[in-house]
């Protein structure tokens, strides 16, 4: 298939790009810098110079593909509007097609809000944290548009070998000998998935256009932060000291997005396993390098 990816050089996007290329899909990746272009080429993708904020600079690429994957996101104040404009461009392109355009849009576990002892499945109520409520709003027209075949993918908190992903902050503190900073509580649970397993989920859903709607992707439904701390301390010469920061503190210091890691969450990913045959290769984060 021919696939256009927005955000194909990011932490998750680079893994998705590599996974698609490895399975003989032709990937076109949006880039706006020489460095991004070089990275896409190194991954085996075809760079398309443009800017996410200017859909006119990349809309022509949509006519060449069967699938669009939206993985581009940041914490800028205008991201909601930028994302909405990108979705509008995708919808407009789809109107000129004879068959529905396949679209994979990225949501996230934080759209479920605090779940506590209940594991969120795709039909669970969405109670997004305010910093990312726009994702839920922007996803709705994709699901309602008859010219599109759309999935909303909700990744668990993602980790990987290159910097650790969601573990990166605590890994940096462990390496420097500083106390590990816990956001919320050591009893807070995080749903987890390795980046390579998540990338395979994107590829499987891209290949199965009959699968639409919401899909959770998690290898572990809810791992206590206490267990993550213990594993990081086990891997580093660290005295085990940690400090707990409450939600108000981390949101004030780091921004409203920081509410996400303070949520006590569990996530169920049975749907994608049953619908697509997806199964994580890394079922326990302690088995992985990071």
C-alpha positions as CSV (number, residue, x, y, z in Angstrom):
1,X,0.0,0.0,0.0
2,X,0.9,3.6,-0.4
3,X,0.8,5.4,3.0
4,X,1.2,9.1,4.0
5,X,2.4,9.6,7.5
6,X,2.2,12.9,9.5
7,X,4.7,12.8,12.3
8,X,6.7,10.0,10.9
9,X,10.0,11.1,12.5
10,X,8.8,11.4,16.0
11,X,9.3,9.0,18.9
12,X,6.4,6.7,17.9
13,X,6.2,7.8,14.2
14,X,9.7,6.7,13.4
15,X,8.9,3.2,14.7
16,X,5.7,3.1,12.7
17,X,7.5,4.2,9.6
18,X,10.1,1.5,10.0
19,X,7.5,-1.1,10.6
20,X,5.6,-0.2,7.4
21,X,8.7,-0.1,5.3
22,X,9.8,-3.5,6.6
23,X,6.5,-4.9,5.4
24,X,6.9,-3.6,1.9
25,X,4.6,-0.6,2.1
26,X,5.6,2.6,0.3
27,X,5.7,5.3,2.9
28,X,5.6,9.1,2.2
29,X,6.5,11.1,5.2
30,X,5.9,14.8,5.8
31,X,9.0,16.8,6.8
32,X,9.9,20.4,7.0
33,X,13.7,20.3,7.7
34,X,16.8,18.7,6.2
35,X,17.2,16.6,9.4
36,X,13.7,15.2,9.2
37,X,14.2,14.5,5.5
38,X,17.4,12.6,6.2
39,X,15.8,10.6,9.0
40,X,12.9,9.6,6.7
41,X,15.3,8.5,4.0
42,X,17.3,6.5,6.6
43,X,14.1,4.7,7.5
44,X,13.3,3.8,3.9
45,X,10.5,6.4,3.4
46,X,10.0,9.0,0.8
47,X,10.2,12.6,2.2
48,X,7.6,15.2,1.3
49,X,8.7,18.7,2.1
50,X,5.9,20.7,3.7
51,X,4.5,22.0,7.0
52,X,1.7,20.5,9.0
53,X,0.4,24.0,9.7
54,X,0.0,24.6,5.9
55,X,-2.1,21.7,4.5
56,X,-1.8,23.3,1.1
57,X,1.9,22.2,1.2
58,X,1.1,18.5,1.5
59,X,-2.5,18.0,0.4
60,X,-1.3,16.8,-3.1
61,X,0.4,13.9,-1.4
62,X,-3.0,12.5,-0.3
63,X,-3.9,11.8,-3.9
64,X,-1.1,9.3,-4.1
65,X,-1.9,7.1,-1.1
66,X,-4.4,4.6,0.2
67,X,-3.8,5.4,3.9
68,X,-3.1,8.5,6.0
69,X,-1.7,8.2,9.5
70,X,-1.8,11.2,11.8
71,X,0.9,11.0,14.5
72,X,2.0,14.6,14.6
73,X,1.3,16.3,17.9
74,X,3.1,18.6,20.3
75,X,2.3,20.8,23.3
76,X,2.0,24.1,21.4
77,X,-1.0,26.2,22.2
78,X,-2.3,26.0,18.6
79,X,-2.1,22.3,18.2
80,X,-5.8,21.7,18.4
81,X,-6.4,24.2,15.5
82,X,-3.5,22.8,13.5
83,X,-4.8,19.2,13.9
84,X,-8.4,20.3,12.9
85,X,-7.1,22.0,9.8
86,X,-5.2,18.8,8.8
87,X,-8.3,16.7,9.3
88,X,-10.3,19.2,7.2
89,X,-7.8,18.8,4.4
90,X,-8.0,15.0,4.6
91,X,-11.8,15.1,4.4
92,X,-11.7,17.4,1.4
93,X,-9.3,15.1,-0.4
94,X,-11.5,12.1,0.3
95,X,-14.5,13.7,-1.5
96,X,-12.8,13.3,-4.8
97,X,-12.1,9.6,-4.4
98,X,-14.2,6.6,-5.5
99,X,-13.4,4.5,-2.5
100,X,-13.0,5.6,1.2
101,X,-9.6,6.9,2.3
102,X,-8.2,4.9,5.2
103,X,-7.3,7.2,8.1
104,X,-5.5,6.2,11.4
105,X,-5.7,9.0,14.0
106,X,-3.9,9.0,17.3
107,X,-5.7,9.6,20.5
108,X,-4.3,8.2,23.8
109,X,-5.0,6.6,27.1
110,X,-5.3,10.0,28.8
111,X,-8.6,10.5,26.9
112,X,-10.2,8.1,29.3
113,X,-9.3,10.1,32.4
114,X,-8.8,8.4,35.7
115,X,-10.1,4.8,35.6
116,X,-9.0,3.5,39.0
117,X,-9.9,-0.2,39.4
118,X,-11.9,-0.4,36.2
119,X,-9.9,-1.1,33.0
120,X,-11.0,1.2,30.2
121,X,-12.3,-0.5,27.0
122,X,-13.2,1.2,23.8
123,X,-16.8,1.7,24.9
124,X,-15.9,3.2,28.2
125,X,-16.8,6.9,28.7
126,X,-14.1,9.3,27.6
127,X,-13.2,11.9,30.3
128,X,-10.1,13.5,28.6
129,X,-7.8,15.7,30.6
130,X,-8.4,19.3,29.4
131,X,-5.0,19.6,27.7
132,X,-6.0,16.9,25.2
133,X,-9.8,17.1,25.1
134,X,-9.4,18.5,21.5
135,X,-8.2,15.1,20.3
136,X,-11.6,13.6,21.2
137,X,-13.4,16.5,19.4
138,X,-11.2,16.3,16.3
139,X,-11.6,12.5,16.0
140,X,-15.4,12.6,15.8
141,X,-15.7,14.0,12.3
142,X,-13.3,11.3,11.0
143,X,-15.5,8.6,12.4
144,X,-18.7,10.2,11.0
145,X,-17.4,10.9,7.5
146,X,-18.7,8.3,4.9
147,X,-15.8,9.2,2.6
148,X,-13.3,7.8,5.2
149,X,-12.5,4.5,6.8
150,X,-11.2,5.6,10.1
151,X,-9.6,4.2,13.3
152,X,-8.8,6.1,16.4
153,X,-5.8,4.4,18.1
154,X,-5.4,4.9,21.8
155,X,-1.8,4.0,22.7
156,X,-0.9,3.1,26.3
157,X,2.1,5.0,27.8
158,X,4.9,4.0,25.5
159,X,8.5,3.1,26.2
160,X,11.5,2.2,24.1
161,X,15.3,1.7,24.1
162,X,16.2,5.1,22.8
163,X,15.9,7.3,25.8
164,X,13.3,5.3,27.5
165,X,10.1,7.0,26.3
166,X,7.7,7.5,29.2
167,X,10.5,6.3,31.5
168,X,13.0,8.9,30.3
169,X,12.5,11.4,33.1
170,X,13.1,8.9,35.9
171,X,16.0,7.2,34.0
172,X,17.7,10.6,33.7
173,X,17.3,11.2,37.4
174,X,18.6,7.7,38.2
175,X,21.7,8.2,36.0
176,X,22.5,11.5,37.8
177,X,21.9,10.0,41.3
178,X,19.0,12.5,42.0
179,X,15.9,11.3,43.8
180,X,13.4,9.9,41.4
181,X,10.4,12.2,40.9
182,X,7.0,10.4,41.2
183,X,4.1,12.3,39.8
184,X,0.9,11.6,41.7
185,X,1.5,8.5,43.8
186,X,3.7,5.4,43.8
187,X,0.4,3.5,43.7
188,X,-0.7,5.2,40.4
189,X,-1.0,2.7,37.6
190,X,0.2,3.2,34.0
191,X,-0.9,1.1,31.1
192,X,2.2,0.3,29.1
193,X,3.2,-0.8,25.6
194,X,6.6,-1.0,23.9
195,X,7.1,1.2,20.8
196,X,7.7,-1.7,18.5
197,X,4.5,-3.5,19.5
198,X,2.6,-0.2,19.1
199,X,4.0,0.2,15.6
200,X,2.8,-3.2,14.7
201,X,-0.7,-2.3,15.8
202,X,-0.6,0.7,13.4
203,X,0.5,-1.5,10.6
204,X,-2.1,-4.2,11.2
205,X,-4.9,-1.6,11.3
206,X,-3.6,0.1,8.1
207,X,-3.8,-3.2,6.4
208,X,-7.4,-4.0,7.5
209,X,-9.6,-1.1,6.3
210,X,-12.7,-2.9,7.4
211,X,-11.7,-2.4,11.0
212,X,-13.1,1.0,12.2
213,X,-13.7,2.8,15.4
214,X,-11.7,3.0,18.6
215,X,-8.8,0.7,19.4
216,X,-6.8,0.5,22.6
217,X,-3.2,-0.7,22.4
218,X,-1.7,-1.9,25.6
219,X,0.6,-4.8,26.5
220,X,0.1,-4.3,30.3
221,X,-3.2,-3.0,31.5
222,X,-1.9,-1.1,34.5
223,X,1.5,-1.2,36.1
224,X,2.0,0.5,39.5
225,X,4.6,3.3,39.4
226,X,6.2,1.6,42.4
227,X,7.1,-1.4,40.2
228,X,8.6,0.9,37.6
229,X,10.7,2.7,40.2
230,X,11.9,-0.7,41.5
231,X,13.0,-1.8,38.1
232,X,14.8,1.5,37.3
233,X,16.6,1.3,40.7
234,X,17.5,-2.3,40.0
235,X,19.2,-1.3,36.7
236,X,21.1,1.7,38.1
237,X,23.4,2.2,41.0
238,X,20.9,4.3,42.9
239,X,20.1,4.6,46.6
240,X,16.3,4.3,45.9
241,X,15.4,7.8,47.1
242,X,12.3,9.3,45.5
243,X,10.1,12.3,46.0
244,X,6.3,12.4,45.4
245,X,5.0,15.5,43.5
246,X,1.2,16.1,43.6
247,X,-0.8,16.9,40.5
248,X,-1.1,20.6,41.3
249,X,2.7,20.9,41.5
250,X,3.6,19.1,38.3
251,X,0.9,20.9,36.3
252,X,2.2,24.3,37.5
253,X,5.9,23.4,36.8
254,X,5.6,21.4,33.6
255,X,2.3,22.5,32.0
256,X,-1.3,21.2,31.9
257,X,-0.3,18.1,29.9
258,X,1.5,16.8,33.0
259,X,-1.8,15.8,34.5
260,X,-1.6,12.7,32.3
261,X,1.1,10.8,34.2
262,X,-0.7,11.5,37.5
263,X,-3.8,9.5,36.4
264,X,-4.4,6.1,38.0
265,X,-5.4,4.1,34.9
266,X,-6.0,0.7,33.5
267,X,-6.6,-0.2,29.9
268,X,-8.1,-3.2,28.2
269,X,-6.8,-4.1,24.7
270,X,-8.8,-7.2,23.9
271,X,-10.5,-5.6,20.9
272,X,-7.4,-5.2,18.7
273,X,-6.2,-8.7,19.7
274,X,-9.4,-10.3,18.6
275,X,-10.0,-8.1,15.5
276,X,-6.5,-8.0,14.1
277,X,-4.6,-10.8,15.7
278,X,-2.3,-8.3,17.4
279,X,-0.3,-9.6,20.3
280,X,2.6,-7.9,22.1
281,X,6.0,-9.4,21.8
282,X,7.0,-7.7,25.0
283,X,4.4,-8.5,27.6
284,X,6.3,-7.2,30.6
285,X,8.3,-4.0,30.6
286,X,11.0,-5.7,32.8
287,X,11.9,-7.9,29.8
288,X,12.8,-4.9,27.6
289,X,15.9,-2.7,27.3
290,X,15.3,1.0,28.1
